[in-house]
Amino acid sequence: ILWRIVRFSFKKSALDNVPGPSPQSIWTGNFMALFDPKGWAFHSHIAHTYGGVVRIDGPMRLKILYVFDPLALHHIIVKDQPIYARNGTDLLVSKFMFGEGLLSVGSGAQHRKQRKMLNPVFNNVHLRRLAPVFYAVAHKVWCSAFFSISNAECMSASCRTDEQKLIGQGGLGYPFDNLADDPGQSAHPYSGAISGIHPLIMQLSLAFRFILPWAGKIWSARFQRAVVDWVPWKAVHDFRDIVDIMDYTTRQIFDAKKSALSSGEAKSDGGKDIMGILSTYVASPPHHSASFLFNQIRTLIFAASETTTTTLARILYLLARNPDWQDRLRAALAEAQPKDGADIPYDQLMQLPVLDAVCRETLRLHPPSPFNAVLPLATPLCGRDDTAIHAIHVPRGTDLMLSIQSANCATSIWGPGAAEWKPARWLEPLPESVIGAPGTGVYQHLFTFGGGPRACIGFKFSQSKLSTKFCAFVVLAVVLSAFRVSLPQKEIVWNLGFIVQPSVEGSGDTQLPLILTQLKR
């Protein structure tokens, strides 16, 4: 390790002239500041000081490029995607968590095959059929939450329960009724497990970076498990226990659904839920193992749960902070609701511009995951030697950190008010700087869901909870039609991580306490 530090200290790099902050530590560089849960100020500083591509010194003098230049992101995500493969360490961590699922195979033919197999689950026809299911789940979860705790609720818990039931019942044909509904009933272990996974990943990031690639090649999986059980490191044991809970919960769902399908008892929406489609795929040539199906289910339950939970919680928080927009959205929902008080039909819900604007602006300013060759730049950089840099030669093996939040908030695109939450910007023609900016194509003008071959597979499903497509419309329609949402006296903070998580100032627990006041009918 010492030799590596000395060698990299004197070795010249093509990235040396790229501007960036001085390392804070000889051992970890700026790595700890980059991933500090309270590190928003550091990210804001480098984004406003150094330009669209920043050189960050990582552990052991490792060079990292922090990228949010829109043209560079377009090349990385879309145009030159095959050149920029996923980090091998990320793939290893995903493999340990999910097996050989969609998040663990990188790119290439296998990744394309798995995406093609899952696309029918997320098409508009299937999502339209799920609207009644989503309404039923939303009514049940939020009414139960209100009456169980007398006008106050930990919103992040309700959002997570809601999302897990939606992906369970809508995507898997599994009701997830063992997730807590009744007052006094403890939450399902899966909810607590996934809420604690992201802080642990941050805590173990150095070990993942320097130990996991070597340890992952040692002997069998059974031997690796024995080593994990033996090593005296609480964070490693906590990570092991969380993965075990995820595996056990998925096994329960998998076995129950498999048994129901084989006995003919399941109503799987014509075979169009995830289990139905994957079961058909596995049964047809070329045949795949049951473990392949299991790993896809384990991946999708997790992927569809965390990001949408965080975004829905953020939307409710912002509406509580901006009661004028909450009232405006409630009025739009009331106008669209049928006179008999029934739920708003799917197609009408999709056409509500105020709801779309609220969700789009939240995704722009607060993406749930703020991070996700020659590299051309839309805006030249000023190098450390004061020369203009129009393109950067990226050495093979260079780690790239794509700052989605900085890209979505670039003043060169969105103007001086880029850092403000202004849903009204989506209700009027967008400026030419936004329309003409390079994008990824998944969600126009935003990098939130990525793009190209690695675009979020559940984009349409998660949008249903976040924007014009589906669940957010349903959940927000249910909540805002019945309750007024307001802030408590406690200060809410949002902790930086691979997935942003809310908490109360002074507490490390993931929670978002908001006040629900029932509206008079």
Secondary structure, 3 states (H helix, E strand, C coil): CHHHHHHHHHCCCCCCCCCCCCCCCCCCCCHHHHCCCCCHHHHHHHHHHCCCEEEEECHHHCEEEEECCHHHHHHHHHHCHHHCCCCHHHHHHHHHHHCCCHHHCCCCHHHHHHHHHHHHHHCHHHHHHCHHHHHHHHHHHHHHHHHHHCCEEEHHHHHHHHHHHHHHHHHCCCCCCCCCCCCCCCCCHHHHHHHHHHHHHHHCHHHHHHCHHHHCCCCCHHHHHHHHHHCCCHHHHHHHHHHHHHHHHHHHHHHHHHHHHHHCCCCCCCCCCHHHHHHHHHHCCCCCCHHHHHHHHHHHHHHHHHHHHHHHHHHHHHHHHCHHHHHHHHHHHHHHCCCCCCCCCHHHHHCCHHHHHHHHHHHHHCCCCCECCEEEEEEEEECCCCCEEEEEECCCCCEEEEEHHHHHCCHHHHCCCCCCCCHHHHHCCCCHHHHCCCCCEEECCEEEEEEHHHCCCCHHHHHHHHCCCCHHHHHHHHHHHHEEEECCCCCEEEECCCCCEEEECCCCCCCCEEEEEECCC
